Amino acid sequence: MFDVLLLKTFVTVVDEEGFSRAAEKLHLTQSAVSGHLRRLEEQVGKPLLKRTTRSQQLTPDGERLIAYARTILALNRDAWAQLTRTPFHGRVRIGVSEDFVEARLLRAFQDFAAQYPGMEIDVQVGIPGTLLNLMKQGDLELVIGSLCETKEPGLLLWQEPLVWAWSAQPVSQLPTPLPLALFPEPCPYREVALTRLAQAGIAQRMTMLCTSTAGLRAAALAGFAVAPMALSQLGQGLTALGAEQGLPDLPDAQFRLFTSAEADQAIVAVLSQLIVEYCSARRV
């Protein structure tokens, strides 16, 4: 008997034309997707895909199975929808910090909405401090945000170094005063960066006020300004500055999930679990 999870992975690999894109779609690691296909081929006892370095094609047995797999998955979805109808209905509002929002997270929200068709999801992207204030005012049910040295209650999803981002091109000496690219208040990265520079006695000047991570990255990439960013946000062309360039250490960026006590706790529990699972897959 076939495992529905393995069939779903098989169909997704075929539809997404590759293991990497299938992994993103399923919120899994690429190695997990490969493992699913290997187990399915072991169940069938025959190869299902012809793999090359650039592509994969269905074998004749794969062509036969893909049609059955689509039918089985469709019947499974229909049975689940008919037998597990939920009383969930209405709207849930989620705040996501600028440096966290990405396509895979939004697809995870889409999966939730598909599973619970009575629910609508609204997403607001912004600065964590602003989003938390909105939640306290009753305008958001959940907030996913990055903070530093916080006493705010919230589930820690993960943490990583906060760094001074700058162009990877060699530089003999940083400008004085230090040019900065920052988010507007109340941004935790902005607050901790200014505090640490003041404590170190380093003169600074805000040369660029940004409302997006893309703006911070562009300023750093051009060598126009130094920007405090989570390490995972650097990307190609950027490097992390530190003590070697005379800059103070920064605390870790903590990515946390906050939930409103006023929200429907059953809905919050399901969404929170989805977000935790997404973050676990993201960090593998």
C-alpha atoms as one frame of an Amber mdcrd trajectory, in Angstrom:
protein
   0.000   0.000   0.000   1.344   3.422  -0.959   2.162   6.141   1.566   0.194
   9.290   0.652   3.062  11.520   1.824   5.460   9.816  -0.582   2.968  10.126
  -3.442   2.547  13.827  -2.705   6.312  14.321  -2.838   6.514  12.377  -6.118
   3.799  14.480  -7.762   5.352  17.717  -6.496   8.791  16.821  -7.872   7.214
  16.186 -11.273   5.057  19.331 -11.225   7.863  21.581  -9.949  10.350  20.023
 -12.370  13.011  19.396  -9.770  13.925  18.471  -6.228  14.955  21.970  -5.118
  11.682  23.658  -6.067   9.691  20.704  -4.721  11.497  21.068  -1.390  10.464
  24.735  -1.201   6.873  23.922  -2.123   6.639  21.187   0.539   8.603  23.136
   3.181  11.129  20.275   3.362  14.862  19.966   2.890  16.092  18.679  -0.458
  17.548  15.604   1.227  14.135  14.812   2.733  12.535  15.017  -0.723  15.198
  12.684  -2.127  14.554  10.290   0.751  10.823  10.228   0.017  11.449   9.388
  -3.655  13.916   6.673  -2.696  11.398   5.066  -0.318   8.649   5.204  -2.954
  10.901   3.532  -5.516  11.718   0.856  -2.937   7.973   0.246  -2.431   7.405
  -0.042  -6.189  10.579  -2.006  -6.754  11.358  -0.034  -9.905  12.896   3.363
 -10.758  10.356   6.129 -11.294  12.628   8.914 -12.519  15.599   9.100 -14.857
  17.923  11.510 -13.087  20.610  13.605 -14.773  22.644  16.508 -13.420  20.190
  18.996 -14.914  16.800  17.306 -15.044  14.734  14.268 -14.232  12.270  12.469
 -16.512   9.594   9.930 -15.724  10.365   6.320 -16.535   7.562   4.252 -18.131
   6.652   2.981 -14.642   6.800   6.544 -13.363   4.339   7.599 -16.092   1.936
   4.883 -14.960   2.232   5.752 -11.273   1.885   9.525 -11.677  -1.679   9.170
 -12.990  -2.666   6.910 -10.086  -0.906   9.219  -7.622  -2.878  12.255  -8.778
  -6.153  10.349  -8.429  -5.263   9.027  -4.965  -4.247  12.482  -3.728  -7.416
  14.080  -5.122  -9.584  11.457  -3.396  -7.617  11.916  -0.173  -8.157  15.692
  -0.227 -11.856  15.294  -0.945 -12.333  12.717   1.829 -10.464  14.918   4.302
 -12.538  17.966   3.392 -15.813  16.081   3.709 -15.057  14.268   6.961 -13.102
  16.873   8.902 -14.989  20.059   8.241 -13.967  22.627  10.797 -15.938  25.336
  12.559 -13.046  27.737  11.889 -14.314  30.762  10.040 -13.559  34.435   9.886
 -10.299  36.324   9.514  -6.902  36.072  11.183  -4.412  38.946  10.945  -0.701
  38.161  11.042   2.143  40.644  11.376   5.482  39.625   9.853   8.712  41.556
  10.262  10.374  42.828   7.107  13.383  40.514   7.406  11.261  37.388   7.825
   8.656  37.509   5.068   9.398  35.231   2.117   7.542  33.220  -0.499   7.755
  29.877   1.338   6.133  31.352   4.457   3.294  32.834   2.411   2.775  29.473
   0.695   2.489  27.892   4.136  -0.280  30.399   4.922  -1.938  29.470   1.630
  -1.865  25.810   2.662  -3.624  26.748   5.902  -6.291  28.704   4.025  -6.826
  25.763   1.650  -7.249  23.377   4.577  -9.663  25.733   6.337 -11.661  27.401
   3.539 -13.754  29.323   6.044 -10.695  31.302   7.136  -9.182  34.390   5.568
  -5.560  35.362   6.286  -4.377  38.965   6.160  -0.635  39.634   6.396   0.896
  42.951   7.388   4.641  43.447   6.908   6.412  45.978   9.081   8.807  46.764
  11.906   8.490  44.402  14.919   7.914  47.184  17.433   5.083  48.623  15.358
   3.540  45.202  14.791   3.612  44.364  18.514   1.897  47.663  19.297  -0.798
  46.834  16.748  -1.319  43.432  18.387  -1.651  45.074  21.808  -4.289  47.365
  20.299  -6.224  44.334  19.046  -5.377  44.840  15.358  -3.312  41.641  14.922
  -3.695  38.092  16.243  -0.124  36.871  15.658   3.227  38.562  15.123   6.439
  36.980  13.835   9.262  39.375  14.519  12.982  39.730  15.180  14.045  41.430
  18.394  17.265  41.917  20.360  17.790  41.631  24.129  14.023  41.605  24.593
  11.940  40.981  27.676   8.808  40.620  25.567   7.121  37.227  26.045   7.055
  35.089  22.956   8.078  31.718  21.593  11.713  31.730  20.432  11.760  30.252
  16.922  15.516  30.654  16.443  18.295  33.170  16.899  21.321  34.132  14.845
  24.074  36.778  14.913  23.207  40.389  14.185  26.069  41.856  12.173  27.318
  45.077  10.600  26.683  44.541   6.861  29.010  46.175   4.336  30.186  45.641
   0.779  32.452  42.625   0.318  34.790  44.820  -1.723  38.027  45.488   0.229
  38.118  48.784   2.110  41.203  50.191   3.839  39.281  52.330   6.313  35.671
  52.988   7.149  34.397  56.552   6.758  34.175  58.845   9.793  31.593  59.478
  11.083  30.290  55.969  10.359  27.481  56.137   7.749  24.466  54.077   8.743
  21.412  52.719   6.922  18.608  52.068   9.412  14.940  51.254   9.694  12.765
  53.945  11.306  11.781  53.697  14.973  10.747  51.533  16.751  13.241  49.112
  15.163  15.188  46.827  17.543  18.190  46.643  15.194  18.338  50.437  15.003
  18.119  50.835  18.770  20.823  48.305  19.618  23.156  49.546  16.847  22.999
  53.159  18.028  23.407  52.097  21.663  26.482  49.945  21.004  28.136  52.638
  18.882  27.514  55.263  21.578  28.943  52.959  24.249  32.054  52.426  22.098
  32.435  56.158  21.490  32.095  55.795  17.713  30.659  58.777  15.857  27.893
  57.891  13.413  25.579  59.573  10.952  22.364  58.120   9.553  22.765  58.559
   5.807  19.816  56.408   4.709  16.426  55.732   6.282  14.942  52.508   4.881
  11.575  50.820   5.109  12.725  47.529   3.576  15.511  44.988   3.942  16.157
  45.431   0.220  17.012  49.072   0.898  19.417  48.172   3.690  21.089  45.567
   1.496  21.441  48.008  -1.408  23.031  50.656   0.826  25.545  48.173   2.217
  26.245  46.584  -1.160  27.079  49.966  -2.679  29.361  50.879   0.216  27.056
  53.816   0.872  26.304  52.890   4.476  26.798  50.177   7.100  23.588  48.366
   8.015  22.777  46.168  11.024  21.282  42.957   9.622  20.698  39.346  10.606
  23.543  37.211   9.295  21.261  35.099   7.070  20.138  38.260   5.250  23.569
  39.211   3.914  23.569  37.381   0.604  26.106  37.622  -2.187  28.321  40.691
  -2.295  28.038  41.543   1.403  30.288  40.794   4.342  30.064  41.177   8.124
  32.283  43.785   9.766  33.381  43.515  13.384  36.171  44.055  15.884  38.823
  43.956  13.164  37.303  47.128  11.715  36.864  48.655  15.162  33.122  48.017
  15.440  31.450  46.690  18.610  29.755  43.298  18.858  25.999  43.178  18.421
  23.600  40.866  20.303  21.863  38.001  18.536  18.721  38.640  16.541  15.929
  36.617  18.123  13.076  35.542  15.871   9.989  35.103  18.035   6.318  34.281
  17.641   3.864  36.404  19.619   0.159  35.643  19.988  -2.708  37.740  21.255
  -4.597  36.543  24.312  -7.745  38.026  22.775  -7.584  35.855  19.646  -9.393
  32.541  19.076  -6.904  30.202  20.765  -7.882  27.172  18.687  -7.005  29.013
  15.478  -3.862  30.461  17.048  -2.719  26.984  18.120  -3.066  25.541  14.600
  -1.339  28.511  12.963   1.421  28.560  15.569   2.184  24.890  14.909   2.336
  25.570  11.179   4.797  28.439  11.749   6.979  26.350  14.080   7.125  23.524
  11.520   7.956  26.003   8.762  10.795  27.483  10.819  12.163  24.038  11.651
  12.317  23.151   7.943  13.775  26.576   7.090  16.655  26.191   9.504  17.704
  22.668   8.387
